[in-house]
Structures are given as C-alpha cells and as structure tokens.
Amino acid sequence: MDEKRTAKLKRIYELENLQIHYYQSQLSESDDPIFDKALFKIVEADKMHAEFFTELFREHNIDIPLIKASIADIAGSIIGEAIELAGQENICKIGFALENQILEIYADLVEENLNSDLLDKLIDFKIDKEFHALWLQHYAQYLKHQKSQKSYSNNLIQDSVEDHPTVNMNVRLI
C-alpha cells in the first residue's frame, strides 16, 4: 500500500474515531428518542468503519494511530461538552461538517482506487457517510423549523390584541 493512500486511510480512521466519541458524548445528554436512535446508529456504523480500518492496518503491518484515537476521545468529549450548551441543532451542524470533511477524503480514495479490492468497502462507507450527513442536515433544519414555530406561537400568545397592526388599522378607520 502506498504512503499517500495509507495517509488518507489513517486520516479517515482518525476522523471516524473523533466522530464516534463526539456522537457518544451527545447520546448521554439527549432526551430526544429520535435524535438518540439516529446518533446510536451513526456510532454503530462508524465503529464498523473503524474496525475495518484497524484490521486493514494489521493485515498490511501499518501502525494504527493509537495516540490519535485517545486524542479523539478527549476532543470528542470536549467538543461534546461545549456543544451541549448550544443545543441539538448545533450538534447536527457540527456533525454535518465532520461528515463532509470525511466525505471529501472518501471521494478522493474512491477515485484513486477504482481498480482496487478496497473499492466496494470505500463506496459502502462513503454512502453511509452521505446518509449521515443528509440526516444531520435535515434534522438541524427540522429543529430550526420547530424552534421558529414555537417562537411564533409564543409571540402570538404574548402579543396583546391592541398591538396587532390589523386591529390598529381597523380602529383608525372607524
């Protein structure tokens, strides 16, 4: 295996581990069953990806970036704790950004390995990442919509009828 491909595979491995730790740190803080289930499924897929790369590295006698994995653990918990305060919408946005970062590397690897025995796995993992990114993006938009609906409803309840522009216009005409 050449150095360029190995470096990209190691980078994917590191990002997969960062995502695993980031999403796991969010699972313990959420009370949304849909969000929890989605993150759980994302974590399971990412663990499968990381395990595949671990085995691939062992087969080819490539050093597994263990130090980076522990850094991912720390980074995942720090990012997770910082984002908890910002809410699920931002958790999804950061997850989407992480997924897009790894998607770029998968896309490069797929192009570079069209005649490789890795091609099927790379395509499978890239598709997983695309679904993760799409779900996170969609759920962030859903949460934003829900928040704006609640805000709108709260404003309607709090506004007095006299302050409504239509009522003021009608009163002036009478």
NUPA-841939 format. One line per field, with one value per residue: residue number from 1; x, y, z of N, C-alpha, C in turn. Coordinates in nm, 4 decimals, padded with zeros to 6 digits. Example, Ala and Ser with C-alpha at 12.3 -4.5 7.8 and 13.67 -1.06 7.14 Angstrom:
// residues 2
lumkol	[1	2]
n.px	[01.3190	01.2850]
n.py	[-00.5690	-00.2250]
n.pz	[00.7800	00.7080]
ca.px	[01.2300	01.3670]
ca.py	[-00.4500	-00.1060]
ca.pz	[00.7800	00.7140]
c.px	[01.3200	01.2900]
c.py	[-00.3300	00.0030]
c.pz	[00.7800	00.7870]
This chain:
// residues 174
lumkol	[1	2	3	4	5	6	7	8	9	10	11	12	13	14	15	16	17	18	19	20	21	22	23	24	25	26	27	28	29	30	31	32	33	34	35	36	37	38	39	40	41	42	43	44	45	46	47	48	49	50	51	52	53	54	55	56	57	58	59	60	61	62	63	64	65	66	67	68	69	70	71	72	73	74	75	76	77	78	79	80	81	82	83	84	85	86	87	88	89	90	91	92	93	94	95	96	97	98	99	100	101	102	103	104	105	106	107	108	109	110	111	112	113	114	115	116	117	118	119	120	121	122	123	124	125	126	127	128	129	130	131	132	133	134	135	136	137	138	139	140	141	142	143	144	145	146	147	148	149	150	151	152	153	154	155	156	157	158	159	160	161	162	163	164	165	166	167	168	169	170	171	172	173	174]
n.px	[00.0853	00.0621	00.2189	00.0674	-00.2008	-00.2177	-00.1841	-00.4199	-00.6103	-00.5454	-00.6133	-00.8900	-00.9537	-00.8837	-01.0674	-01.3090	-01.2949	-01.2942	-01.5512	-01.7054	-01.6574	-01.7441	-02.0226	-02.1070	-02.0709	-02.2795	-02.5035	-02.5554	-02.6614	-02.8966	-03.2552	-03.4225	-03.5770	-03.5659	-03.3440	-03.1486	-03.1626	-03.0826	-02.8197	-02.7079	-02.7204	-02.5517	-02.3107	-02.2714	-02.2323	-02.0022	-01.8232	-01.8022	-01.6761	-01.4303	-01.3304	-01.2936	-01.0848	-00.8882	-00.8356	-00.7471	-00.5126	-00.3643	-00.3372	-00.1678	00.0553	00.0689	00.1159	-00.1210	-00.2955	-00.2895	-00.2425	-00.3653	-00.6272	-00.6804	-00.6587	-00.8753	-01.0767	-01.0553	-01.0944	-01.3484	-01.5061	-01.4601	-01.5507	-01.8107	-01.9067	-01.8892	-02.0708	-02.3098	-02.4358	-02.5225	-02.7246	-02.9263	-02.9531	-02.7141	-02.5390	-02.6042	-02.5238	-02.2455	-02.1834	-02.2607	-02.0669	-01.8357	-01.8924	-01.8921	-01.6256	-01.4937	-01.6157	-01.5035	-01.2480	-01.3073	-01.4209	-01.1974	-01.0389	-01.1983	-01.1931	-00.9173	-00.8834	-01.0086	-00.9564	-00.9073	-00.9123	-01.0280	-01.2281	-01.5153	-01.5733	-01.4947	-01.6783	-01.9184	-01.8817	-01.8612	-02.1177	-02.2629	-02.1673	-02.2672	-02.5434	-02.5481	-02.4667	-02.6737	-02.8971	-02.8298	-02.8190	-03.0839	-03.2231	-03.1273	-03.2407	-03.5102	-03.5238	-03.4667	-03.6884	-03.8901	-03.8217	-03.8611	-04.1346	-04.2337	-04.1450	-04.2901	-04.5517	-04.5409	-04.5038	-04.7481	-04.9224	-04.8288	-04.8520	-05.0609	-05.3994	-05.4565	-05.2133	-05.1766	-05.1196	-05.3325	-05.5632	-05.5169	-05.5206	-05.7841	-05.9239	-05.8486	-05.9728	-06.2399]
n.py	[-00.1175	00.2192	00.5244	00.7610	00.6755	00.5305	00.7355	00.8807	00.6868	00.6546	00.9077	00.9060	00.7025	00.8304	01.0452	00.9032	00.7876	01.0220	01.1166	00.9052	00.9320	01.1929	01.1821	00.9865	01.1255	01.2997	01.1434	01.0757	01.3049	01.3750	01.3967	01.3269	01.0847	01.0170	01.1545	01.0377	00.7675	00.7927	00.8965	00.6808	00.4804	00.5959	00.5975	00.3213	00.2443	00.3940	00.2767	00.0248	00.0961	00.1950	-00.0373	-00.1983	-00.0579	-00.0817	-00.3579	-00.3731	-00.2206	-00.3827	-00.6151	-00.5222	-00.4542	-00.1911	00.0855	00.1478	00.4391	00.4925	00.6888	00.9123	00.8255	00.8327	01.1037	01.1757	01.0828	01.2580	01.5029	01.4591	01.4480	01.7037	01.8734	01.7804	01.8469	02.1238	02.1809	02.0871	02.2885	02.4478	02.3223	02.0811	02.1423	02.2730	02.0668	01.8897	02.0456	02.0634	01.7925	01.7461	01.8998	01.7575	01.5115	01.5894	01.6596	01.4132	01.2861	01.4079	01.2979	01.0267	01.0392	01.1132	00.8836	00.6832	00.7565	00.7233	00.4526	00.2838	00.0392	-00.1292	-00.3698	-00.2580	-00.0923	-00.1509	-00.1486	00.1119	00.2603	00.1722	00.2724	00.5428	00.5967	00.5443	00.7604	00.9732	00.9405	00.9840	01.2533	01.3761	01.3138	01.4470	01.7112	01.7465	01.7045	01.9142	02.1286	02.0670	02.0972	02.3687	02.4734	02.3848	02.5324	02.7934	02.7852	02.7501	02.9881	03.1722	03.0993	03.1559	03.4326	03.5128	03.4486	03.6134	03.8716	04.1482	04.2050	04.4647	04.5600	04.4473	04.4948	04.4929	04.5290	04.7873	04.9324	04.8944	05.0168	05.2822	05.3429	05.3431]
n.pz	[00.0000	-00.0894	00.0367	00.0229	-00.0030	00.2352	00.4237	00.3819	00.4521	00.7211	00.8115	00.7705	00.9514	01.1924	01.1904	01.1914	01.4462	01.6029	01.5436	01.6494	01.9262	01.9659	01.8941	02.0785	02.3169	02.3010	02.3139	02.5820	02.6851	02.5652	02.5423	02.3480	02.1724	01.8955	01.7977	01.9637	01.8771	01.6099	01.6396	01.7756	01.5779	01.3873	01.5310	01.5594	01.2895	01.2314	01.4102	01.2964	01.0574	01.1577	01.2792	01.0540	00.9244	01.1190	01.1105	00.8448	00.8584	01.0296	00.8733	00.6747	00.8115	00.9164	01.1232	01.3700	01.4362	01.7413	01.9373	01.8325	01.8425	02.1168	02.1518	01.9999	02.1638	02.3821	02.2467	02.1398	02.3723	02.4796	02.2728	02.2668	02.5266	02.5129	02.3107	02.4095	02.5493	02.3476	02.2077	02.0203	01.7496	01.6765	01.7373	01.5356	01.3156	01.3516	01.3404	01.0756	00.9427	01.0162	00.8951	00.6252	00.5933	00.6123	00.3996	00.1747	00.1749	00.1435	-00.1137	-00.2693	-00.2270	-00.3420	-00.6119	-00.6607	-00.6275	-00.8134	-00.9335	-00.7263	-00.4549	-00.2390	-00.3199	-00.3143	-00.0357	00.0320	-00.1180	00.0010	00.2644	00.2096	00.1160	00.3512	00.5038	00.3525	00.3931	00.6708	00.6823	00.5358	00.6992	00.9388	00.8485	00.7609	01.0040	01.1584	01.0201	01.0625	01.3443	01.3625	01.2315	01.4059	01.6324	01.5391	01.4929	01.7542	01.8655	01.7130	01.7875	02.0617	02.0501	01.9399	02.1449	02.3480	02.2453	02.2711	02.1736	02.1026	02.0142	01.7705	01.4245	01.2357	01.3847	01.4881	01.2510	01.1649	01.3738	01.3462	01.1074	01.1745]
ca.px	[00.0000	00.1489	00.2145	-00.0407	-00.3258	-00.2098	-00.2072	-00.5636	-00.6824	-00.5229	-00.6925	-01.0282	-00.9598	-00.8830	-01.1950	-01.4141	-01.2862	-01.3400	-01.6971	-01.7606	-01.6519	-01.8299	-02.1634	-02.1340	-02.0818	-02.4098	-02.6085	-02.5863	-02.7229	-03.0200	-03.3808	-03.4988	-03.5549	-03.5303	-03.2055	-03.0676	-03.1591	-03.0017	-02.6792	-02.6674	-02.6974	-02.4321	-02.1962	-02.2513	-02.1729	-01.8652	-01.7417	-01.7771	-01.5757	-01.3020	-01.2836	-01.2446	-00.9539	-00.7954	-00.7964	-00.6703	-00.3791	-00.2949	-00.3030	-00.0591	00.1597	00.0710	00.0913	-00.2544	-00.2771	-00.3497	-00.2347	-00.4681	-00.7565	-00.7031	-00.6839	-01.0137	-01.1596	-01.0537	-01.1569	-01.4912	-01.5740	-01.4526	-01.6452	-01.9440	-01.9461	-01.9065	-02.1875	-02.4307	-02.4994	-02.5729	-02.8439	-02.9185	-02.9370	-02.5708	-02.4773	-02.6240	-02.4423	-02.1061	-02.1789	-02.2664	-01.9351	-01.7429	-01.9244	-01.8466	-01.4800	-01.4537	-01.6666	-01.4054	-01.1386	-01.3622	-01.4361	-01.0626	-00.9949	-01.2756	-01.1361	-00.7816	-00.8817	-01.1108	-00.9204	-00.8568	-01.0036	-01.0898	-01.3297	-01.6512	-01.5834	-01.4873	-01.8073	-02.0168	-01.8595	-01.8930	-02.2647	-02.3021	-02.1363	-02.3617	-02.6700	-02.5308	-02.4644	-02.8088	-02.9862	-02.7926	-02.8605	-03.2297	-03.2709	-03.0955	-03.3449	-03.6334	-03.5156	-03.4760	-03.8295	-03.9658	-03.7898	-03.9265	-04.2782	-04.2581	-04.1233	-04.4044	-04.6678	-04.5236	-04.5262	-04.8916	-04.9850	-04.7843	-04.8957	-05.1988	-05.4787	-05.4459	-05.0857	-05.1748	-05.1319	-05.4626	-05.6593	-05.4904	-05.5661	-05.9297	-05.9696	-05.8271	-06.0698	-06.3734]
ca.py	[00.0000	00.3366	00.6172	00.8579	00.6077	00.4988	00.8602	00.9120	00.5872	00.6890	01.0292	00.8596	00.6297	00.9303	01.1180	00.8098	00.7790	01.1501	01.1187	00.8091	00.9910	01.3125	01.1414	00.9182	01.2259	01.3645	01.0469	01.0766	01.4317	01.3999	01.3348	01.3125	00.9455	01.0100	01.2010	00.9329	00.6496	00.8259	00.9020	00.5445	00.4104	00.6559	00.5468	00.1798	00.2389	00.4455	00.1739	-00.0785	00.1512	00.1992	-00.1759	-00.2430	00.0025	-00.1434	-00.4878	-00.3463	-00.1786	-00.5009	-00.7036	-00.4636	-00.4131	-00.0453	00.1302	00.2028	00.5658	00.4809	00.8164	00.9991	00.7781	00.8860	01.2464	01.1838	01.0643	01.3844	01.6055	01.4305	01.4870	01.8494	01.9303	01.7420	01.9263	02.2622	02.1916	02.0558	02.4137	02.5134	02.2547	01.9746	02.1968	02.2936	01.9346	01.8395	02.1241	02.0219	01.6569	01.7604	01.9473	01.6452	01.4134	01.6426	01.6533	01.2752	01.2534	01.4530	01.2002	00.9052	01.0635	01.1028	00.7440	00.6065	00.7901	00.6709	00.3073	00.2243	-00.0996	-00.1874	-00.4558	-00.1720	-00.0066	-00.1763	-00.1014	00.2581	00.3101	00.1471	00.3647	00.6773	00.6061	00.5602	00.8977	01.0628	00.9310	01.0513	01.3978	01.4189	01.3073	01.5542	01.8374	01.7502	01.7171	02.0510	02.2138	02.0345	02.1608	02.5133	02.4995	02.3665	02.6450	02.9138	02.7674	02.7773	03.1314	03.2387	03.0724	03.2315	03.5741	03.5329	03.4415	03.7253	03.9989	04.1847	04.2281	04.6063	04.5844	04.3843	04.6010	04.4911	04.5891	04.9308	04.9920	04.8938	05.1148	05.4153	05.3648	05.3595]
ca.pz	[00.0000	-00.0986	00.1506	00.0052	00.0320	00.3780	00.4985	00.3738	00.5320	00.8621	00.8402	00.7833	01.0780	01.2993	01.1877	01.2350	01.5917	01.6576	01.5325	01.7454	02.0605	01.9654	01.8970	02.2053	02.4228	02.2873	02.3480	02.7242	02.7233	02.4903	02.5864	02.2244	02.1291	01.7532	01.7917	02.0266	01.7898	01.4925	01.6794	01.8070	01.4508	01.3277	01.6078	01.5233	01.1546	01.2395	01.4768	01.1962	00.9671	01.2294	01.2952	00.9238	00.9002	01.2140	01.0525	00.7231	00.9008	01.0836	00.7609	00.5964	00.9062	00.9253	01.2604	01.3956	01.5086	01.8737	02.0095	01.7760	01.8903	02.2511	02.1315	01.9536	02.2824	02.4557	02.1625	02.1323	02.4964	02.4930	02.1762	02.3114	02.6425	02.4697	02.2249	02.4854	02.5857	02.2280	02.1609	01.9205	01.6143	01.6541	01.7369	01.3989	01.2229	01.3653	01.2860	00.9298	00.8991	01.0308	00.7904	00.4959	00.5899	00.5838	00.2659	00.0757	00.1710	00.0809	-00.2580	-00.3281	-00.2239	-00.4405	-00.7439	-00.6714	-00.6089	-00.8984	-00.9645	-00.6017	-00.3795	-00.1373	-00.3806	-00.2643	00.1038	00.0316	-00.1669	00.1077	00.3759	00.1599	00.1146	00.4927	00.5441	00.2859	00.4665	00.7999	00.6574	00.4971	00.8156	01.0310	00.7872	00.7648	01.1417	01.2004	00.9614	01.1350	01.4761	01.3401	01.1998	01.5302	01.7195	01.4867	01.5149	01.8957	01.8851	01.6531	01.8735	02.1861	02.0209	01.9224	02.2762	02.4291	02.1874	02.3031	02.0531	02.0666	01.9479	01.6397	01.3236	01.1700	01.4778	01.4917	01.1252	01.1675	01.4742	01.2890	01.0016	01.2325]
c.px	[00.0900	00.1225	00.0981	-00.1753	-00.3289	-00.2386	-00.3560	-00.6464	-00.6657	-00.6051	-00.8403	-01.0470	-00.9670	-01.0160	-01.3110	-01.4136	-01.3298	-01.4920	-01.7620	-01.7668	-01.7396	-01.9770	-02.1980	-02.1488	-02.2172	-02.5241	-02.6499	-02.6617	-02.8600	-03.1398	-03.4763	-03.4750	-03.5169	-03.3835	-03.1121	-03.0524	-03.0703	-02.8530	-02.6258	-02.6344	-02.5728	-02.3071	-02.1673	-02.1872	-02.0278	-01.7723	-01.7066	-01.6689	-01.4376	-01.2449	-01.2287	-01.1043	-00.8492	-00.7441	-00.7110	-00.5269	-00.2994	-00.2501	-00.1816	00.0560	00.1796	00.0387	-00.0466	-00.2363	-00.3479	-00.3493	-00.3433	-00.6068	-00.7837	-00.7244	-00.8280	-01.1095	-01.1702	-01.1260	-01.3071	-01.5638	-01.5702	-01.5517	-01.7871	-01.9918	-01.9704	-02.0356	-02.3174	-02.5082	-02.5669	-02.6954	-02.8215	-02.8980	-02.7889	-02.4929	-02.4868	-02.5363	-02.2954	-02.0883	-02.1779	-02.1304	-01.8311	-01.7654	-01.8749	-01.6952	-01.4334	-01.5026	-01.5692	-01.2920	-01.1864	-01.3745	-01.3012	-01.0177	-01.0699	-01.2191	-01.0002	-00.7763	-00.9863	-01.0820	-00.8678	-00.9607	-01.0730	-01.2118	-01.4695	-01.6710	-01.5822	-01.6193	-01.9152	-02.0040	-01.8916	-02.0451	-02.3182	-02.2828	-02.2311	-02.4975	-02.6606	-02.5391	-02.6044	-02.9053	-02.9562	-02.8373	-03.0126	-03.2808	-03.2395	-03.2015	-03.4790	-03.6343	-03.5283	-03.6212	-03.9152	-03.9446	-03.8606	-04.0782	-04.3142	-04.2455	-04.2420	-04.5289	-04.6588	-04.5480	-04.6750	-04.9633	-04.9514	-04.8300	-05.0387	-05.2707	-05.4657	-05.3183	-05.0793	-05.1987	-05.2687	-05.5680	-05.6401	-05.5393	-05.7184	-05.9851	-05.9570	-05.9311	-06.2089	-06.3867]
c.py	[00.1240	00.4349	00.7150	00.7967	00.5761	00.6225	00.8980	00.8137	00.6143	00.8126	00.9928	00.7891	00.7277	01.0051	01.0288	00.8000	00.9086	01.1555	01.0232	00.8728	01.1155	01.2736	01.0689	01.0185	01.2968	01.2726	01.0559	01.2020	01.4546	01.3315	01.3177	01.1715	00.9313	01.0472	01.0940	00.8117	00.6748	00.8295	00.7631	00.4680	00.4658	00.6031	00.4015	00.1665	00.2856	00.3476	00.0631	-00.0317	00.1467	00.0593	-00.2308	-00.1881	-00.0520	-00.2762	-00.4694	-00.3062	-00.2976	-00.5940	-00.6540	-00.4139	-00.2620	-00.0086	00.1935	00.3295	00.5653	00.6133	00.9100	00.9555	00.8301	01.0373	01.2660	01.1690	01.1953	01.4930	01.5840	01.4733	01.6381	01.9164	01.9019	01.8260	02.0715	02.2798	02.1642	02.1831	02.4804	02.4452	02.1590	02.0272	02.2172	02.1627	01.8764	01.9142	02.0846	01.8799	01.6595	01.8048	01.8350	01.5408	01.4616	01.6372	01.5126	01.2319	01.2950	01.3510	01.0699	00.9234	01.0533	00.9571	00.6579	00.6311	00.7252	00.5182	00.2354	00.0780	-00.1736	-00.2788	-00.3783	-00.0958	-00.0278	-00.1241	00.0506	00.3188	00.2895	00.2478	00.5084	00.6978	00.6208	00.7050	00.9984	01.0599	01.0007	01.2027	01.4491	01.4177	01.4223	01.6898	01.8524	01.7730	01.8560	02.1478	02.1918	02.1047	02.3127	02.5529	02.4889	02.4849	02.7717	02.9058	02.7983	02.9253	03.2100	03.2214	03.1503	03.3800	03.6036	03.5362	03.5650	03.8600	04.0276	04.2176	04.3727	04.6388	04.5261	04.4903	04.6058	04.5577	04.7397	04.9985	05.0007	04.9981	05.2542	05.4455	05.3926	05.4932]
c.pz	[00.0000	00.0165	00.1419	00.0455	00.1815	00.4625	00.4973	00.4563	00.6820	00.9010	00.8561	00.9169	01.1959	01.3063	01.2314	01.3878	01.6603	01.6553	01.6319	01.8836	02.0708	01.9777	02.0267	02.3188	02.4176	02.3286	02.4936	02.7677	02.6602	02.5548	02.4676	02.1692	01.9821	01.7351	01.8484	01.9353	01.6682	01.5289	01.7125	01.6790	01.3796	01.3976	01.5704	01.3852	01.1582	01.3098	01.3783	01.0981	01.0340	01.2485	01.1638	00.8983	00.9968	01.1595	00.9274	00.7584	00.9540	00.9711	00.6839	00.6847	00.9114	01.0700	01.2711	01.4785	01.6454	01.9500	01.9603	01.8221	02.0303	02.2456	02.0847	02.0707	02.3598	02.3760	02.1530	02.2573	02.5157	02.3985	02.2228	02.4279	02.6026	02.3911	02.2998	02.5185	02.4669	02.1685	02.0462	01.7792	01.5825	01.6576	01.5962	01.2992	01.2301	01.3111	01.1340	00.8752	00.9085	00.9218	00.6544	00.4823	00.5524	00.4445	00.1564	00.0611	00.1069	-00.0702	-00.3289	-00.3354	-00.3245	-00.5799	-00.7652	-00.6687	-00.6927	-00.9329	-00.8417	-00.5378	-00.2672	-00.1895	-00.3231	-00.1225	00.1093	-00.0150	-00.0611	00.2203	00.3347	00.1584	00.2570	00.5364	00.4785	00.3548	00.6025	00.7816	00.6221	00.6157	00.9109	00.9770	00.7950	00.9070	01.1977	01.1457	01.0309	01.2715	01.4644	01.3128	01.3263	01.6230	01.6709	01.5040	01.6601	01.9242	01.8316	01.7400	02.0026	02.1640	02.0027	02.0568	02.3581	02.3742	02.2298	02.1732	02.0077	01.9911	01.8072	01.5327	01.2557	01.2585	01.4820	01.3653	01.1231	01.2643	01.4177	01.1814	01.0580	01.2915]
